Amino acid sequence: MNIEMAIDTLWVLLAGVLVFFMNLGFAAVESGFARSKNTVNILSKNFIVFAVSSMGFLLLGWGLMFGGDHPLIGTKGLFILGGNIDESVYTLGANVPFWAKFFFQLVFCGTAATIVSGAVAERVKYISFIIFSFILTLLVYPIVGHWIWGGGFLSSMGFQDFAGSTVVHSVGGWAALAGALILGPRFGKYGKNGEIKPIPGHDLALATIGLFVLWLGWFGFNPGSTMSMSDPSAVAHILVTTNTAAIAGVLASTATSWIFLGKPDLGMTINGCLAGLVGITAGCAYVDVLGSLIIGTLSGCVVVFAVLIFDKLKIDDPVGATSVHLVNGILGTICVGLFAKEGVTSLSTTNGLFFGGGTSLLMTQLLGIIVVALFVFPASLLIWYLIKKTLGIRVTLAEEITGLDIGEHGNSAYPEFLSRKPAYSAIVAEGTKKSAVNAKGGIINEAY
């Protein structure tokens, strides 16, 4: 092994580990934005989703994504588990060993699946979420990934998504939106006359810690997508554009919530930072630093209004996953067509609309967004619907009121908060209607 290969491999593995660490960030943000009675469930979902997505990607997903240059799906080397690895069949050509490339792409796949968890929080059945995540990462995510990163038809048309605003975030966002629609809102979220009733999370300190973990992880997510250290200036540029969009998202979302909601809402600030990071992910290697500042600002403003609009539409997303990942995944992909600047790094070869490139790249970006939406959203709706008709996807009202920690897992994250042990089995056995009326069976200080 030569020194260049060793450095590239170390860089890819380090970046992959940072992206893996983002699982902790998602777990902390989601559990902080949820109620205390659902903390165990949120944490457990974030454990299990990485495990099942890893299994799906290992069994079939990698081959579908990178197995040859067929326009629609990978057709070679589909089952790598236990077989001989023939690297010649794979389209991902980095100067690193096969399993280093595999691990880096694996943690990206896990990120896409994790996005869904927050949008369906506090009412989805644990087993149903597991099955959906497995199918998403076994089939849906790899197919889109092949179109864009694996030599598929969108790649050949010139569609640009450097680190995954569409491949990761929009795919996860469309799947999350489908789940939220099929599940319906949480009990008590909307009144009889359509009024919106806020259901605050139980620990914004935990959510803030999670945000900083995710922010750190993004420094592997975006710069690591170079898959090489052969051009250190490109890596450094991507790191700076990533951070610049994040800080712009923080400032813009804080100002927007302050102006339109009357207070600088911390939850909006957290989601604003994430929105900036999602927005810059597609173009981090293709835009200059000023462009990243504009993209982050737009993302931070848009996410506040997206949260409000989804609430108006009665689409209940407890953590704002669709507003952050879907809306800003789309926005970031469009911004490549506007702000891409040839030569800003060695990886940027096309100008966007604002730098004399005309509308060609912008139209390609819009086409890619539409194609991905037309595949992922209906496919996700179908998967959720089939699970609903077979296993069911929503816990009973009694379990939802009591909390999924007890109903799904049989324990509590904060047992000392209960003055006495509730008769949970009796609550569930007595039926939904009666249990809703008699919810005084031991729970105290819980918001319904």
Secondary structure, DSSP 8 states (H G I E B T S, - for coil): --HHHHHHHHHHHHHHHHHHHHHHHHHHHHHHHS-GGGHHHHHHHHHHHHHHHHHHIIIIIHHHHHBS--SSS--SS---TTS---GGGBS---SS-HHHHHHHHHHHHHHHHHHHHHHTTTTB-HHHHHHHHHHIIIIIHHHHHHHHHSS-HHHHHT---SS-IIIIIIHHHHHHHHHHHHH---TTSB-TTS-B-----S-HHHHHHHHHHHHHHHHHHTGGGG--SS-HHHHHHHHHHHHHHHHHHHHHHHHHHHHHHSS--HHHHHHHHHHHHHHHHTTTTTS-HHHHHHHHHHHHHHHHHHHHHHHHTT---TT-HIIIIIIHHHHHHHHHHHH--TTSSTT-----GGGT-TTHHHHHHHHHHHHHHHHHHHHHHHHHHHHHHHT-SB--HHHHHH-HIIIIIS--S-GGG-SS---HHHHHHT-HHHHHHTTTTT--S---
